[in-house]
Amino acid sequence: MKVSDFAYQVALRTIDLLEHAQHYKVSEEHRKEILQRILAEVDEIIKKSS
């Protein structure tokens, strides 16, 4: 599994938890924007986690 695929799945799960556990609605536009930003920031996120 690629790190970017993992990051994408984590972002999707986070959005899902916000929607179901916190009753927060994320529009499709925001969902796409969030996922794009996560993918763009994968390298930076990895550096921060090291």
ZIHUTA-V95169 format. One line per field, one symbol per residue. phi: phi as a letter, one per 20 degrees, with the letter a starting at -180 (. if undefined). burial: # if it has 24 or more other ideal C-beta (glycine too) atoms within 12 Angstrom, else .. Layout:
# ZIHUTA-V95169
phi->???
burial->???
This chain:
# ZIHUTA-V95169
phi->.ffffffffffffffffffeedleedfgffgfffffffffdgffffgfee
burial->......##..#...#..................##..##...........
